[in-house]
């Protein structure tokens, strides 16, 4: 998993998360999420990456649930 962070506005960053499949298929999934990062209480890079991963995992689970149903 690779995460690229870019400022969006003074209270948010955009995280571009890229998953690359490790098996034979070698597929790739790219998800972009917006992460809150208040100017008055900025988060560390590690905190932002953790928030981005958590949002991406929620998205992936919801997406997988729709495919299964």
N, C-alpha and C positions, 0 to 999 in steps of 0.2 A: 504494500500500500504506500502510495506517495501522496503527500499533501502539500499543495502550493497555496500560500496565503497572499492576499492582496487587499490593501485598504479599499473600502467601499465608500464610507462617509465617516464623519467624526465618531460615530458610535457603533460601527459595524465593520467587519472584515468579510471578504468572500473567500471561502475555502474550496479549492478544486481538488477533489479526492479521486485518485486513479487506482483502481484495483486491476492487477494483472493476474490472470489465471496461471497457476503453476503446472497444471497437468497438460495432457496432449493437445487439448483444444486451443490453449493459449489466448483465450478471449480477453477482452478488456472492457471495464465499465468505468465511466467517468461521471461523477456526481458533483454538482456545485451547490454549496449551502451557504447561507448567510449566518454569521455568528455574531452575537451581540458582544461588543467590547466598548463599554461606556468610557468616554473620554475622562470623566471624573474619577473612575476607578478602573484603570486599564488592567487587563489580565496579562499574565506572562505568556510567552510563545507556547510553552508546554500546556498551559490551561486552554488556550485557544485551539490547539491541535486536539486535545482531549474532547472538547466540546464538539468540534467538527466531526471527529470519529463517531461520537455518540449519536449525532444527528444523522450521519450517513448510515449507520447500522440500523437505526429506526426506519429510515427510508427503505433500505434493502429488505428488511423483514416484512414491511408492509407490501412491498412490491412482490416478494416471494409468495406471500399469502394470497395475493390476487391471482397469481399464476396458478397456484394449487387449487383454487376454488373456481 
